[in-house]
Amino acid sequence: MLLKSEYLFNRAQESIPGGVNSPARAFKSVGGVPVFFKKAKGSLITDEDGNEYIDYVGSWGPMILGHAYPAVIKAVQDASFKSTSFGAPTRLEIDMAELVKQMVPNVDRVRMVNSGTEACMSAIRVARGYTGKEKIIKFEGNYHGHGDSFLIKAGSGALTLGKPSSPGVTKGNARDTLNADFNDLESVEKLLKKNKDNVAAIILEPVAGNMGCVPPAPGFLEGLRKLCDKHETVLIFDEVMTGFRLARGGAQERFGVDADLVTFGKIIGGGLPVGAFGGKKEIMDVVSPVGPVYQAGTLSGNPLAMSAGIAQLSTLEKHPELYVELEEKTEYLAKRLRVALNNHNIDYHMNQVGSMISIFFTKEKVTSFKTASSTDQEFFKQFFHEMLKREIYLPPSPFETWFLATSHTYEMLDRTIVAADESLAAVKA
């Protein structure tokens, strides 16, 4: 029963576009009424009606230690007594920057911003300012926030210039945004040759999380690194999802490939609104006030976000065994979900990297946006609602990855597996 959620959603639609402050929350992919939550602890999240769910969204990734992690909460409380904002330098910003540099390979300088979107927008501007080039290459199915340069759909093939996928995005932005196919180096190479000496950056999620979890094919990231070196193009890893989640040093550490610039999101703030971009000194030193590329923000380096982030990242830094534990739990869940899916003769493909996991209801091996799009969306819709009935909260879209936290217990994982078995049976019936 979601009586209060229904009431709140009806009320919200009178004052908020679509009743939500981000389209991903609207349940358009799965239908029904969005669940309105009021509290969470660990991996349990409670809605306005008092129903308690096992959470596999984790605020879309940052709750790697679980909701309301004690050290994070204490850090925010302590900082709030001193002020919620200064709009001026603080020691906390230095501590955070030094911690990021310590944990992430190949980062010499870090600039704090307020969201993953802002980090990616800024990284693109910096790459253009550094190289003097105008075009960027992105990949179908990768999401880098709602900046104009990123809201571009591919045309009829990877070599076609994109089209704006949202009103308000100019044709000029579309002309400067080239779309390649994820895990297809040949499509990237063709774009670089066709736009010789005018591609400032290649930006990608090293492990895609916004078309479901899709890992890089062997050699793909290494191939991009070589192409960027050859064409003097900046390689940007969007690690808003993968940063500090797949390893202490994120995807760069896990796959052993260095990007030139890296972007981070709310995981560096324990879930508070925050982002950052960083990279090589020679590139980052084009950023104002050192260089000519302007980027600013009154709330950048906010003391609450910095305090929460230092508490969270310090925990991950001091306890590398947490990553081993997370991966073991995710593999445990994946293995038993496969058994349930096989027992019900379901067509599926499962991808898992570290503590990110996705089930695609398709016969195809999912390696790209095209193959991810072959998933049976109606089946997922029914599966989602059956899981919701059994108090398992999954991302409300077939194209979003599930996230595990250290707070997921094996008892929770077993409950999830039982719920999945029952839900699959219900959908098949």
ROMITI-441446 format. One record per atom (N, C-alpha, C): residue in three letters; x, y, z negated. Coordinates in steps of 0.001 Angstrom, whole numbers, plus 500000, padded with zeros to 6 digits. Example, Ala and Ser with C-alpha at 12.3 -4.5 7.8 and 13.67 -1.06 7.14 Angstrom:
! ROMITI-441446
ALA513190494310492200;ALA512300495500492200;ALA513200496700492200;SER512850497750492920;SER513670498940492860;SER512900500030492130;
END
This chain:
! ROMITI-441446
MET500836498802500000;MET500000500000500000;MET500873501251500000;LEU500583502170500917;LEU501359503402501022;LEU500428504611500937;LEU499575504617499929;LEU498561505657499846;LEU499171507046499725;LYS500161507197498853;LYS500781508505498676;LYS501599508906499896;SER502260507936500540;SER503017508242501752;SER502088508745502851;GLU500913508123502983;GLU499950508572503984;GLU499491509995503689;TYR499185510265502441;TYR498761511609502043;TYR499869512625502318;LEU501093512284501935;LEU502208513206502117;LEU502526513431503590;PHE502402512384504391;PHE502673512528505824;PHE501632513439506476;ASN500374513263506116;ASN499320514140506641;ASN499569515591506230;ARG499959515762504981;ARG500255517106504476;ARG501472517705505183;ALA502505516887505383;ALA503751517361505995;ALA503529517845507420;GLN502628517185508143;GLN502406517546509547;GLN501792518936509715;GLU501254519463508644;GLU500683520807508695;GLU501743521897508602;SER502936521566508135;SER503956522595507934;SER505332522244508485;ILE505553520989508884;ILE506847520539509411;ILE506589519895510775;PRO507347520223511819;PRO507117519610513131;PRO507120518076513050;GLY505993517489513386;GLY505886516030513343;GLY505891515454511956;GLY505909516326510947;GLY505880515857509566;GLY507215515384509029;VAL508285515558509827;VAL509611515083509400;VAL510667516122509765;ASN511784516096509068;ASN512875517022509355;ASN513993516404510182;SER513766515180510663;SER514659514541511626;SER513838513489512361;PRO513882513461513697;PRO513046512529514450;PRO513237511063514077;ALA514438510693513615;ALA514708509294513263;ALA513812508804512125;ARG513242509733511363;ARG512402509354510223;ARG510939509170510599;ALA510580509462511844;ALA509166509585512215;ALA508446508261512462;PHE509181507142512497;PHE508581505822512730;PHE507994505700514134;LYS508415506575515071;LYS507855506487516420;LYS508231505178517102;SER509417504655516790;SER509853503403517427;SER509082502199516918;VAL508576502288515693;VAL507934501118515081;VAL506455501339514788;GLY505992502585514873;GLY504592502871514580;GLY504318502904513086;GLY503167503446512746;GLY502793503500511336;GLY503226504788510669;VAL503123504795509360;VAL503391505981508553;VAL504780505883507932;PRO505605506929508061;PRO506911506894507406;PRO506770506718505902;VAL507698505988505314;VAL507690505797503866;VAL508352507010503220;PHE507671507597502245;PHE508233508726501494;PHE508844508191500202;PHE510126508472500004;PHE510845507938498852;PHE511038509002497781;LYS511139508548496548;LYS511329509499495445;LYS512570509227494606;LYS513102507997494635;LYS514313507738493864;LYS514989506474494376;ALA516260506320494002;ALA517011505130494385;ALA518138504913493398;LYS518521503667493262;LYS519652503303492412;LYS520303502077493005;GLY521609502165493263;GLY522285501031493881;GLY521726500792495270;SER521257499588495526;SER520656499256496824;SER519150499074496737;LEU518548499608495675;LEU517093499570495527;LEU516555500989495659;ILE515530501139496477;ILE514970502444496778;ILE513460502387496548;THR512916503395495851;THR511525503365495398;THR510716504450496090;ASP509529504063496629;ASP508711505044497331;ASP507750505747496367;GLU506980506675496908;GLU506084507501496101;GLU504951506694495459;ASP504683505508495979;ASP503658504638495399;ASP504224503671494373;GLY505547503739494156;GLY506172502860493172;GLY506648501537493731;ASN506541501335495062;ASN507057500105495684;ASN508583500188495756;GLU509251499093495447;GLU510715499061495428;GLU511230498171496547;TYR512156498698497333;TYR512680497999498499;TYR514189497784498375;ILE514659496728499021;ILE516100496568499223;ILE516461497400500448;ASP517420498285500297;ASP517711499309501304;ASP518883498914502190;TYR518637498890503515;TYR519700498641504484;TYR519937499855505393;VAL519430501021504964;VAL519670502265505687;VAL520786503057505000;GLY520707503162503675;GLY521771503832502923;GLY522000505249503385;SER520872505999503622;SER520950507368504143;SER521729507405505454;TRP521572506332506257;TRP522239506172507549;TRP523755506079507390;GLY524179505396506312;GLY525577505012506218;GLY526407505491505053;PRO526184506693504518;PRO527148507202503532;PRO527100506531502169;MET525999505835501854;MET525874505254500514;MET526610503919500423;ILE527894503947500734;ILE528685502717500763;ILE528855502114499368;LEU528770502943498332;LEU528853502460496951;LEU527468502315496321;GLY526441502569497116;GLY525070502516496609;GLY524573503893496209;HIS523267503999496052;HIS522656505265495641;HIS522995505575494183;ALA523108506863493906;ALA523306507357492527;ALA524492506669491853;TYR525589506529492593;TYR526795505929492029;TYR527270506805490864;PRO527482506234489692;PRO527727507041488489;PRO528828508099488625;ALA529962507738489210;ALA531059508700489326;ALA530690509867490233;VAL529919509583491286;VAL529483510631492202;VAL528493511563491512;ILE527531510993490795;ILE526535511806490092;ILE527206512699489045;LYS528144512132488300;LYS528829512924487269;LYS529616514076487900;ALA530266513797489029;ALA531055514829489696;ALA530163515983490149;VAL528981515664490674;VAL528053516708491124;VAL527534517511489933;GLN527185516796488877;GLN526685517490487680;GLN527736518442487105;ASP528961517958486982;ASP530025518787486420;ASP530277520022487293;ALA530282519815488607;ALA530553520927489521;ALA529419521949489500;SER528181521492489353;SER527029522399489427;SER527027523423488308;PHE527614523082487162;PHE527667524031486046;PHE528607525201486335;LYS529535524996487296;LYS530513526046487608;LYS530012526970488721;SER529199526445489614;SER528516527186490678;SER528195526219491808;THR527097526477492495;THR526725525621493623;THR527393526078494914;SER527938527288494938;SER528626527770496135;SER529454529003495799;PHE530620529115496423;PHE531462530292496246;PHE531598531091497540;GLY531603530399498680;GLY531901531082499937;GLY533314531631499944;ALA534173530989499173;ALA535572531396499025;ALA536394530137498750;PRO537711530212498896;PRO538529529007498719;PRO538455528446497300;THR538548527116497208;THR538616526433495914;THR539677525340495980;ARG540147524934494818;ARG541111523835494717;ARG540511522532495273;LEU539196522383495099;LEU538531521151495537;LEU538738520893497025;GLU538719521965497829;GLU538892521797499268;GLU540271521232499604;ILE541278521674498864;ILE542639521169499075;ILE542713519702498660;ASP542129519386497498;ASP542139518000497013;ASP541469517070498024;MET540356517530498595;MET539652516708499577;MET540482516525500842;ALA541035517606501352;ALA541838517523502574;ALA543042516605502383;GLU543708516719501241;GLU544861515863500970;GLU544451514402500844;LEU543269514156500280;LEU542791512779500134;LEU542469512170501494;VAL541834512951502364;VAL541541512473503716;VAL542840512168504454;LYS543812513060504384;LYS545090512834505047;LYS545787511580504511;GLN545661511355503219;GLN546293510201502589;GLN545668508893503064;MET544352508916503299;MET543639507690503634;MET543583507400505133;VAL543561508447505949;VAL543323508274507385;VAL544612508452508174;PRO545002507470508976;PRO546215507620509778;PRO546060508709510827;ASN547180509359511125;ASN547219510264512273;ASN546411511550512086;VAL546176511969510852;VAL545496513237510598;VAL546444514156509835;ASP546790515285510463;ASP547699516253509845;ASP546950517425509215;ARG545820517798509812;ARG545042518933509348;ARG543562518543509337;VAL542811519098508393;VAL541373518802508273;VAL540619520113508082;ARG539508520270508784;ARG538629521422508585;ARG537255520905508144;MET536788521383506994;MET535482520994506478;MET534370521767507180;VAL533281521067507458;VAL532085521679508021;VAL530883521156507228;ASN529682521252507801;ASN528492520946507017;ASN527684519743507497;SER528091519129508603;SER527377517954509097;SER528224517258510143;GLY527839516026510467;GLY528514515305511537;GLY528317515981512879;THR527117516502513111;THR526855517243514345;THR527822518405514491;GLU527969519186513426;GLU528852520350513464;GLU530301519931513697;ALA530686518814513096;ALA532054518320513280;ALA532318517968514740;CYS531367517286515378;CYS531549516883516775;CYS531505518083517719;MET530584519011517467;MET530535520236518273;MET531862520983518191;SER532412521081516986;SER533659521812516786;SER534829521095517446;ALA534856519772517342;ALA535948519006517933;ALA535994519194519449;ILE534828519223520081;ILE534765519446521529;ILE535294520839521877;ARG534895521847521102;ARG535365523215521361;ARG536882523300521200;VAL537395522645520171;VAL538839522653519934;VAL539569521973521082;ALA539046520840521546;ALA539684520130522656;ALA539719520998523910;ARG538637521710524166;ARG538604522596525330;ARG539580523752525167;GLY539618524312523955;GLY540545525412523706;GLY541995524980523800;TYR542281523773523368;TYR543656523260523364;TYR544131522933524772;THR543244522336525574;THR543652521873526911;THR543419522904528004;GLY542508523857527771;GLY542130524797528824;GLY541233524171529874;LYS540718522979529598;LYS539825522282530533;LYS538386522380530033;GLU537414522059530905;GLU536022522315530572;GLU535153521082530380;LYS535408520026531091;LYS534492518877531067;LYS534829517912529937;ILE533801517171529519;ILE534010516096528548;ILE533380514812529090;ILE533893513697528622;ILE533299512387528932;ILE532722511818527654;LYS531457511421527711;LYS530808510711526613;LYS530247509411527166;PHE529721508574526270;PHE529248507257526686;PHE527763507104526429;GLU527083506503527392;GLU525660506224527215;GLU525448505375525960;GLY524501505810525142;GLY524181505059523938;GLY524919505527522704;ASN525986506318522899;ASN526671506912521749;ASN525970508213521383;TYR525899508505520096;TYR525226509723519622;TYR526215510526518796;HIS526298511811519099;HIS527253512678518404;HIS526563513896517809;GLY525299513740517459;GLY524551514851516915;GLY523763515572517988;HIS523115516674517608;HIS522193517340518521;HIS522792518573519187;GLY524111518634519284;GLY524747519711520038;GLY524395519621521509;ASP524316520770522186;ASP523898520796523588;ASP524726519863524469;SER526035519818524225;SER526900518999525078;SER526603517515524970;PHE525931517104523915;PHE525718515676523683;PHE524335515195524086;LEU523402516126524321;LEU522037515738524676;LEU521887515667526187;ILE522718514830526774;ILE522758514676528217;ILE522586513204528558;LYS521631512927529441;LYS521445511556529910;LYS522304511333531142;ALA522709510084531337;ALA523445509753532551;ALA522488509737533727;GLY523036510003534906;GLY522227509912536108;GLY522211508485536623;SER522067508335537925;SER521951506994538500;SER523340506402538674;GLY523944506036537580;GLY525280505473537627;GLY526249506354536875;ALA527343505773536481;ALA528276506472535605;ALA528946507661536273;LEU528984507704537616;LEU529670508797538288;LEU528753509985538559;THR527498509871538213;THR526555510962538448;THR526579511916537268;LEU526543513213537575;LEU526484514183536495;LEU525195514002535712;GLY525263514328534432;GLY524118514110533571;GLY522993515098533792;LYS521869514779533196;LYS520709515660533188;LYS520365515964531736;PRO519939517196531439;PRO519547517501530066;PRO518441516567529601;SER518597516011528405;SER517583515115527864;SER516714515824526846;SER516884517139526728;SER516052517941525839;SER515868519320526447;PRO514624519827526487;PRO514454521220526898;PRO515291522122525994;GLY515839523166526584;GLY516709524056525820;GLY518176523806526079;VAL518493522660526688;VAL519875522361527078;VAL520060522838528514;THR521071523656528753;THR521234524274530062;THR521840523321531085;LYS521620523653532359;LYS522209522868533441;LYS523736522975533413;GLY524225524117532914;GLY525669524288532803;GLY526281523277531858;ASN525614523050530712;ASN526089522020529788;ASN526072520657530442;ALA525008520383531203;ALA524901519085531867;ALA526024518897532881;ARG526362519975533599;ARG527432519873534607;ARG528779519552533975;ASP528974520017532756;ASP530266519814532099;ASP530322518523531275;THR529241517750531286;THR529190516505530514;THR529079515325531457;LEU530061514459531415;LEU530114513276532273;LEU529807512040531436;ASN529035511132531999;ASN528625509939531274;ASN529306508692531819;ALA529921507938530935;ALA530534506660531291;ALA529790505540530579;ASP530118504314530963;ASP529501503138530340;ASP530404502622529234;PHE529838502427528046;PHE530596501916526910;PHE531172500552527252;ASN532427500346526880;ASN533168499101527128;ASN533512498887528600;ASP533464499948529399;ASP533781499855530825;ASP534872500873531161;LEU536121500439531107;LEU537246501341531379;LEU537249501844532807;GLU536781501021533735;GLU536776501423535140;GLU535890502646535359;SER534741502693534664;SER533851503846534812;SER534511505119534304;VAL535325504990533264;VAL536044506148532715;VAL537127506600533683;GLU537875505656534204;GLU538974505985535104;GLU538465506695536358;LYS537321506258536885;LYS536742506893538075;LYS536361508345537784;LEU535795508573536618;LEU535417509935536246;LEU536639510832536107;LEU537700510312535511;LEU538916511095535342;LEU539551511444536685;LYS539515510514537612;LYS540092510763538936;LYS539245511759539723;LYS537918511605539630;LYS537019512489540368;LYS537072513913539829;ASN537372514054538534;ASN537436515370537898;ASN538860515656537438;LYS539778515392538323;LYS541216515487538027;LYS541578516840537421;ASP542302516784536311;ASP542824517971535617;ASP541737518876535041;ASN540520518333534843;ASN539475519185534264;ASN538667518482533177;VAL539202517382532626;VAL538520516704531515;VAL539272516997530222;ALA538630517762529359;ALA539264518164528102;ALA539320517033527095;ALA538246516231527048;ALA538160515230525977;ALA537297514051526377;ILE537611512934525794;ILE536734511766525789;ILE536295511566524340;ILE534989511550524114;ILE534470511358522761;ILE533634510089522726;LEU533808509309521668;LEU533033508076521519;LEU532959507658520063;GLU531938506855519778;GLU531901506110518527;GLU532752504862518753;PRO533862504681518038;PRO534708503514518291;PRO533976502195518083;VAL533040502177517144;VAL532031501125517062;VAL530694501840517154;ALA529960501587518200;ALA528681502275518364;ALA527736501871517238;GLY527005502853516731;GLY526018502570515695;GLY524657503102516043;ASN524571503868517132;ASN523319504522517488;ASN522617503885518683;MET523100502728519100;MET522327501867519999;MET522284500470519368;GLY522326500473518040;GLY522608499268517295;GLY524116499144517174;CYS524565498212516386;CYS526004498006516204;CYS526579497326517447;VAL527454498025518151;VAL528099497476519350;VAL529604497709519228;PRO530375496647519057;PRO531826496806518875;PRO532534497081520192;PRO533741497631520120;PRO534525497813521348;PRO535040496470521840;ALA535017496279523141;ALA535580495057523716;ALA537093495065523511;PRO537713493892523431;PRO539176493844523292;PRO539855494667524382;GLY540735495562523976;GLY541477496380524927;GLY540797497677525330;PHE539513497856524957;PHE538787499058525396;PHE539359500325524762;LEU539517500322523449;LEU540046501511522774;LEU541492501771523186;GLU542262500696523310;GLU543656500833523743;GLU543718501418525160;GLY542798500968526003;GLY542742501475527374;GLY542393502951527428;LEU541469503383526578;LEU541119504801526521;LEU542319505635526077;ARG543068505105525104;ARG544250505824524626;ARG545241506041525776;LYS545454505017526576;LYS546392505125527693;LYS545897506101528756;LEU544606506054529034;LEU544045506962530029;LEU544148508413529568;CYS543888508651528293;CYS543986510016527762;CYS545425510523527820;ASP546376509654527511;ASP547785510044527608;ASP548154510378529050;LYS547679509571529961;LYS548007509752531379;LYS547425511051531932;HIS546194511379531528;HIS545492512530532102;HIS545527513762531197;GLU546328513703530127;GLU546444514818529175;GLU545064515260528687;THR544327514275528227;THR542966514465527736;THR542926514109526254;VAL542172514855525466;VAL542082514626524026;VAL541124513473523746;LEU541578512495522989;LEU540735511367522597;LEU540123511665521225;ILE538786511704521179;ILE538066512006519939;ILE537297510777519487;PHE537589510326518276;PHE536790509273517652;PHE535741509925516758;ASP534487509683517077;ASP533398510105516201;ASP533236509026515140;GLU533796509295513948;GLU533749508319512865;GLU532754508739511778;VAL531684509404512206;VAL530636509779511262;VAL530064508528510592;MET529946507436511333;MET529468506177510754;MET530600505272510296;THR531659505188511085;THR532707504193510814;THR533769504675509841;GLY533904505998509697;GLY534940506553508837;GLY534771506146507384;PHE535813505620506787;PHE535850505177505392;PHE534886504017505130;ARG534240503497506173;ARG533340502360506014;ARG533971501074506526;LEU534552501111507701;LEU535149499902508262;LEU536499499578507634;ALA537105500590507041;ALA538384500446506339;ALA538649501775505657;ARG539662501827504797;ARG540019503099504146;ARG540275504159505206;GLY540957503784506272;GLY541279504714507343;GLY540337504640508516;GLY539180504006508334;GLY538171503950509379;GLY538560503079510553;ALA537971503376511709;ALA538195502562512905;ALA539633502667513401;GLN540268503816513207;GLN541670503940513618;GLN542524502880512941;GLU542296502705511636;GLU543060501695510899;GLU542646500292511310;ARG541349500069511417;ARG540862498709511682;ARG541327498196513045;PHE541317499080514049;PHE541656498644515406;PHE543072499029515817;GLY543765499782514980;GLY545150500123515271;GLY545327501036516461;VAL544348501925516676;VAL544417502876517782;VAL544280504283517218;ASP545223505156517557;ASP545191506532517054;ASP544425507440518007;ALA543445508169517464;ALA542784509227518223;ALA543545510530518020;ASP543245511532518855;ASP543855512848518684;ASP543065513690517690;LEU541749513554517729;LEU540860514206516779;LEU539876513173516253;VAL539467513337515001;VAL538506512430514373;VAL537445513274513676;THR536189512849513778;THR535116513553513078;THR534507512653512006;PHE534084513282510915;PHE533490512566509793;PHE532165513223509408;GLY531342512465508693;GLY530048512975508262;GLY529854512831506770;LYS528620512568506380;LYS528217512681504976;LYS528830511648504038;ILE529510510640504571;ILE530174509690503683;ILE531269510376502872;ILE531839511492503414;ILE532891512187502672;ILE532308513130501626;GLY530983513101501474;GLY530343513894500425;GLY529434513057499568;GLY529628511747499594;GLY528785510877498781;GLY527324510988499139;GLY527021511422500387;GLY525647511575500831;GLY525181513018500861;LEU525948513939500300;LEU525579515351500375;LEU525853515880501783;PRO525192516994502168;PRO525407517531503520;PRO526837518030503698;VAL527596517349504529;VAL528995517714504735;VAL529510516995505976;GLY530543517545506561;GLY531237516900507660;GLY532653517432507706;ALA533453516885508607;ALA534822517362508762;ALA535355516904510109;PHE536321517651510641;PHE537072517162511789;PHE538547517407511508;GLY539364516518512031;GLY540787516630511763;GLY541587515942512841;GLY542906516134512780;GLY543750515489513772;GLY545167516020513748;LYS545795515935514904;LYS547195516310515025;LYS547381517811514791;LYS548499518144514177;LYS548789519540513824;LYS548729520455515048;GLU549344520029516159;GLU549421520915517317;GLU548043521219517909;ILE547103520289517724;ILE545734520534518208;ILE544955521360517199;MET545029520976515926;MET544254521665514899;MET544712523103514693;ASP545949523402515056;ASP546444524765514852;ASP545943525759515902;VAL545055525297516807;VAL544385526276517681;VAL543125526811517012;VAL542777526260515828;VAL541566526674515121;VAL541820527960514336;SER540885528884514431;SER540957530139513671;SER540997529844512163;PRO541779530575511361;PRO542467531820511687;PRO543884531652512215;VAL544373530423512355;VAL545725530228512887;VAL545733530498514389;GLY544730529909515087;GLY544659530028516532;GLY543415530761517001;PRO543143530717518301;PRO542071531522518884;PRO540693530851518907;VAL540603529554518598;VAL539304528860518684;VAL538518529122517412;TYR537394529808517556;TYR536646530237516369;TYR535729529132515861;GLN535762528941514553;GLN534854528023513861;GLN534750528512512427;ALA533508528608511923;ALA533330529145510579;ALA532067528573509948;GLY531950528718508623;GLY530754528280507916;GLY530805528691506460;THR529811529440506015;THR529793529910504627;THR529832528762503636;LEU529113527681503943;LEU529018526567503001;LEU530060525481503247;SER530933525677504225;SER531981524681504469;SER532866524552503231;GLY533113523302502815;GLY533893523076501604;GLY533093523344500343;ASN531768523208500453;ASN530890523441499304;ASN531353522642498086;PRO531413523250496896;PRO531985522568495727;PRO531227521317495291;LEU529903521293495486;LEU529162520083495129;LEU529535518934496065;ALA529569519225497371;ALA529917518189498346;ALA531357517721498172;MET532273518653497933;MET533669518281497742;MET533838517405496502;SER533160517764495420;SER533271516992494176;SER532732515582494360;ALA531569515488495011;ALA530979514169495256;ALA531866513342496166;GLY532397513981497208;GLY533237513263498159;GLY534536512777497551;ILE535156513613496739;ILE536398513200496073;ILE536136511993495173;ALA535016512006494461;ALA534683510878493588;ALA534486509599494388;GLN533782509704495524;GLN533514508513496331;GLN534772508011497024;LEU535494508908497697;LEU536680508479498431;LEU537778507991497491;SER537882508591496315;SER538891508143495341;SER538607506712494892;THR537321506393494734;THR536954505019494367;THR537376504042495456;LEU537102504398496713;LEU537475503538497833;LEU538990503440497982;GLU539681504538497710;GLU541143504562497804;GLU541778503657496751;LYS541231503700495536;LYS541822502952494424;LYS541427501475494424;HIS540350501141495147;HIS539840499767495105;HIS539665499205496517;PRO540765498917497209;PRO540657498381498570;PRO539947497031498625;GLU539880496352497469;GLU539173495060497439;GLU537682495220497733;LEU537165496436497576;LEU535751496670497865;LEU535438496393499334;TYR536394496672500227;TYR536180496412501645;TYR536106494919501936;VAL536921494147501227;VAL536883492685501369;VAL535534492166500884;GLU535106492659499738;GLU533822492253499167;GLU532659492602500105;LEU532696493800500663;LEU531634494244501576;LEU531552493352502807;GLU532708493046503388;GLU532721492223504595;GLU532243490807504290;GLU532636490276503151;GLU532182488931502772;GLU530665488886502617;LYS530112489912501993;LYS528654489958501814;LYS527938490079503158;THR528493490893504051;THR527858491090505356;THR527927489811506176;GLU529050489118506110;GLU529176487849506828;GLU528229486794506237;TYR528063486813504928;TYR527118485905504253;TYR525703486138504784;LEU525308487418504842;LEU523977487756505347;LEU523840487365506813;ALA524837487686507631;ALA524777487396509059;ALA524656485898509329;LYS525446485109508619;LYS525437483660508837;LYS524067483068508544;ARG523455483487507458;ARG522155482922507073;ARG520999483480507906;LEU521157484717508386;LEU520151485244509309;LEU520174484468510628;ARG521360484077511061;ARG521465483278512290;ARG520737481948512137;VAL520858481350510967;VAL520163480075510715;VAL518653480270510837;ALA518141481335510222;ALA516703481602510283;ALA516257481863511722;LEU517009482656512450;LEU516661482963513835;LEU516683481703514702;ASN517700480868514505;ASN517792479625515273;ASN516654478666514924;ASN516294478599513647;ASN515212477709513224;ASN513882478070513865;HIS513699479353514171;HIS512436479797514789;HIS512555479946516303;ASN513680479490516856;ASN513899479528518306;ASN513715480933518886;ILE514312481893518209;ILE514222483290518635;ILE515376483616519577;ASP515082484300520670;ASP516152484837521512;ASP516756486035520796;TYR518054485986520558;TYR518677487097519845;TYR520169487158520157;HIS520740488331519892;HIS522188488500519849;HIS522491489328518607;MET523483488919517855;MET523835489629516636;MET525256490173516757;ASN525410491449516405;ASN526735492062516324;ASN527014492450514884;GLN528246492233514452;GLN528640492624513103;GLN530104493069513119;VAL530340494239512554;VAL531705494729512349;VAL531769495260510928;GLY532603494640510095;GLY532679495078508707;GLY531317495013508051;SER530861496137507487;SER529572496167506788;SER528468496784507636;MET528668496756508972;MET527639497173509916;MET527135495944510661;ILE525823495859510841;ILE525246494671511459;ILE523974495036512213;SER523721494366513344;SER522487494574514108;SER522029493257514713;ILE520704493090514761;ILE520078491982515480;ILE519360492557516693;PHE519677492052517866;PHE518987492439519090;PHE518158491242519543;PHE516879491465519790;PHE516006490379520226;PHE516063490279521747;THR517140489665522231;THR517411489523523657;THR518306488315523882;LYS518271487768525094;LYS519170486672525449;LYS520562487191525805;GLU520641488476526143;GLU521899489036526640;GLU522896489302525524;LYS524164489189525860;LYS525208489626524951;LYS525239491152524991;VAL525143491798523847;VAL525007493255523810;VAL526384493899523681;THR526781494586524754;THR528093495235524803;THR528006496690525254;SER526792497130525612;SER526631498466526183;SER525200498943525960;PHE524935500190526372;PHE523586500724526250;PHE522600499927527108;LYS523025499556528299;LYS522157498803529190;LYS521746497470528575;THR522701496732528029;THR522365495433527452;THR521606495590526134;ALA521919496642525369;ALA521159496898524141;ALA519700497191524462;SER519466497861525594;SER518101498239525983;SER517252497045526388;SER517889495886526555;SER517122494694526920;SER516429494053525723;THR516674494575524517;THR516048494004523323;THR514532494126523387;ASP513832493159522823;ASP512365493150522795;ASP511896494104521706;GLN511537495314522120;GLN511197496349521151;GLN509888496056520427;GLU508957495420521088;GLU507689495075520439;GLU507909494023519357;PHE508784493063519635;PHE509094492048518622;PHE509736492705517404;PHE510695493626517674;PHE511335494315516546;PHE510310495091515734;LYS509414495770516404;LYS508383496562515714;LYS507609495691514735;GLN507179494527515185;GLN506434493621514305;GLN507316493080513185;PHE508550492735513539;PHE509487492225512542;PHE509750493273511466;PHE509945494532511883;PHE510188495614510929;PHE509054495706509911;HIS507822495703510385;HIS506685495875509473;HIS506482494651508576;GLU506792493464509087;GLU506713492268508240;GLU507769492336507135;MET508952492815507476;MET510006492978506464;MET509605494054505452;LEU509017495122505930;LEU508577496198505046;LEU507547495690504039;LYS506634494847504509;LYS505638494241503610;LYS506314493454502497;ARG507463492869502827;ARG508204492048501866;ARG509272492863501137;GLU509130494174501214;GLU509970495131500471;GLU511440495083500862;ILE511652494976502185;ILE512981495114502767;ILE512927496316503695;TYR513741497328503414;TYR513713498557504214;TYR514858498542505212;LEU514501498339506488;LEU515456498344507590;LEU515396499691508305;PRO516421500040509096;PRO516307501238509925;PRO515083501123510832;PRO514238502151510899;PRO512989502068511665;PRO513199502268513167;SER514138501537513716;SER514419501595515147;SER515221500354515523;PRO514948499774516711;PRO515750498631517141;PRO517156499024517565;PHE517423500343517615;PHE518714500824518108;PHE519520501528517023;GLU519377501073515804;GLU520173501604514700;GLU520788500444513925;THR522013500639513489;THR522691499588512737;THR522189499515511298;TRP522264498334510699;TRP522021498171509269;TRP523346498434508548;PHE523255498992507355;PHE524443499246506542;PHE524322498527505205;LEU525394497829504821;LEU525446497240503493;LEU526271498120502566;ALA526007497979501276;ALA526736498719500246;ALA527325497723499254;THR528300498192498490;THR528883497319497464;THR527837496942496418;SER526765497726496315;SER525714497468495331;SER524732496382495759;HIS524810495929497007;HIS523985494781497401;HIS524500493534496678;THR523638492884495948;THR524011491655495254;THR523669490457496132;TYR524246489298495804;TYR523916488096496567;TYR522459487705496368;GLU521913488039495208;GLU520489487770494997;GLU519645488614495954;MET520043489885496181;MET519342490736497147;MET519474490175498560;LEU520663489706498895;LEU520877489135500226;LEU520019487893500420;ASP519929487048499390;ASP519087485858499482;ASP517613486222499641;ARG517169487252498927;ARG515779487725499070;ARG515532488220500484;THR516541488898501053;THR516425489408502416;THR516315488266503417;ILE517086487211503211;ILE517071486058504121;ILE515709485350504058;VAL515173485181502858;VAL513838484574502704;VAL512798485443503400;ALA512887486761503189;ALA511936487685503818;ALA512041487614505341;ALA513261487516505856;ALA513447487430507304;ALA512850486150507858;ASP513053485044507156;ASP512486483764507586;ASP510962483838507641;GLU510362484397506600;GLU508900484527506564;GLU508409485508507621;SER509145486594507829;SER508734487595508800;SER508802487058510220;LEU509860486326510543;LEU509977485721511869;LEU508842484748512127;ALA508490483970511104;ALA507376483021511233;ALA506066483773511482;ALA505882484883510780;ALA504652485663510928;ALA504535486271512314;VAL505665486778512842;VAL505624487393514174;VAL505383486333515237;LYS505985485164515068;LYS505830484087516043;LYS504425483467516031;ALA503744483597514888;ALA502432482934514733;ALA501396483488515722;
END
